[in-house]
């Protein structure tokens, strides 16, 4: 889905560790933009402005405006983090007339019937890889799981995709399931062990008596 958002960027001129540290301390995030038939361009962006763009979802493209240069329709391809802090971002230049592949977040809605009967919802995937024109790509894909009962599974084939969007990957990919919680049963002491010990004791006493008789 198209968006009017934009993000300003500046070219990176220095590539030392000290320069990277200065950028991050100044609230800037080192990044790169690349695309088909386009050389990679090292840039840096404002951390707060990046957060506003990335919050809408990585499948929505925006205008990346490079200071003193071009404006690129772009997507966030990858965000690298270190200790929970954004350390580097990869932007991908896109063409509005060419399909692209992206991973779109899944948004599970409703309450599964199986959970009302004591089942537990297990989520195996939070994203789905799809392909489509940038203008057709959704920010997220909503999936109603209300009808899932105990033992039921949600696969990629069960997801209804928007018009113009196609699934990439296996249709049998498991996304979520409803399972019963595992109950660990403790063994109950029936006294069998004690009986065995008593029996063993009796046999021992009998053996001793026999032995005494033989000695006599």
N, C-alpha and C positions, 0 to 999 in steps of 0.2 A: 504494500500500500504506500502510495507516494506521500511525502511529507515536505513541508516548507522549511524544515529545520536546516541550519547551517552551522558549520564549525570552522573557526579561523585557525590557521596554522602558520608557522614560520619555518624557514629552512634551517636545518642544522648545519653549522659551519665548522664546528669542532667535534672531535670524536674521542677525546681522552676520558678517562675515568673521572678526572676532576671536573670536566665540563658536564658530564652526566650528573654528578652529584650537585653541581650548582643549579642545573635545570630543575631537578626534583626538589631541592631546598627552596627554589623560587616558585613552586607550585606548577611547574611545567612537567609534561610527560613526553619522553622521547618516543618517536613513532616512525613508521615508514608507510608510504603508499605505493602500491604496485598494481599492475594490470596487464592484460594481454597487449603485446607489442608496445609496452611502456617500460622504461627503465625505472627501477626502484628509486624513490625520492625520500631521503631522510628528512624528517621534519620534527617539530615538537608542538604540543597543544596545551592549552590551559586545562588543568585537572578538573576544575569545577564545571567548565563548559563541556568537557568530555563526559562527565557524569550525567549531565542533562540529556545528552544525545544517546548514551548507552542505556539509559533508563527506559527508553521507549521500545527497546527490543533490537536485537542485532539484525533482524531481517528487513528493517526499514532503511532505505538509503536516504542520504542527505547531501547537501553541498559542502564539500571540503574546500575552503578558500585559502589558497596558499599566498601569503603576503608577497607581493611583487611578482606573482606568477599566475597560473591558471586556477580555475575553479573546476573541481572534479566531482561528478556524482559518485558517491562512495558508500561502502558498507564497512562496518566493523567486522573484520575477519577473525581476529584473535586478540584477546587481552591477556597479557602475561602478568602474574602477580607474584610478589615475594612477601611472605609474612603478612598476607592479607592486604597488601598495598599494591596498587597498579604500578608496574615497573616499565611496561612497554606495550605499545599497541600497533597492530598491523591493520591498515586500511586497504580495502580492495576497490580499485576503480571499476565501475560498472557501466554498461551500455543499456540504456532504457529499452532498446530494441532487441537485446540478446538475452535469452534465458540464463539464469545463474543458479547454482546450487548453494543452499544455505541450510543451517540447522535452526529450526523454529521451535521456540519453547512450547511445551504442552501444558495446557491449563485444565486440570481435571475438575469437573463440576458435579454437584449432587452428592448424595450419600448412598453408597452401595447397599443394596438389600442384604448382602451377605454379612456386612458389619453389624446389622441389627440383630443377626442371629448368632453373634459371637465371633464372626470371622474378622480377620485382620487384613487391611489393605496394604499390599506390598507394591511399591513403585520401582520398576526396573529401569525405566528410561524417562528422562525429563525433557528430551528434545526429539524432534523427528526431522530427518534430512529430506528436503523436498527441492523441486526445481520449478522455476517459473520466471516470468518477466518481473523486473523490479517493481513495477507499478501494481502487480497482482499479489505480491508476497504479503502475507498477513504478519502482524506483530506477534501473534501467538495463535495457537490452534486449540479451541475449546473442545473437550470431549466429555460428554455426559456419562457418568459411570453408575447412575442410579439403578440400572437394571442388572448389574453384576451380582450374582449370587455366590454362595460358598462354593469354591472350586472353580469358578469361572475365570477366564483369562481375557485380557484385552491385548490384541495384537495390532500391528500397524495396518493390517487389512481392514480392521474394524473402524478406522478413523475416516470420517467424511472430510475430504479436502475441498477447499474453495475452488471455484471454476478457474481453470487455467493453471492449476498447481498439480504436479504429479509427484508421486512417491519415488524416492530413490532408496534402493536397498531392498531387503527381503520383506515380503508381506507378513511372514510368520514371526517377525521380530516381536518379542514379548515386551510389552510396555508396562502392564500392571496385572495383578492377580489378587484374588480373595482366598486366603488360606485360613484354616483353623489353627489356633495357637497350639503348640506342642505341650502336652501335659506330662510331666515326669512323675510317674507313680513310684512311691516309696515302698520298698519291700516290707511286709508286715511280719514281725517275728511270731511264728506259730508255735514256738517251743520245740520244734523238731531238733534243733541243735542241742538243746538241753537233754532231750530224750536220748540222743545219740551218745552224749557224754556219759549219761547214767549207764547206758548199755555197755559202753566201753569199759566203765569202771567195774561193772559186775563181772564182765568177762575176765578182767585182769585179776579180780579177787579169786575167781574160780581157778584160774591158772595157778595162782600162788598156792591155793589149797592142795591142788593136785601134786604140785611140786613137793610140798611138805610131806604129803603122804608117801611119795616115792622115796623121799629121803629116810622116812621112818622105816 
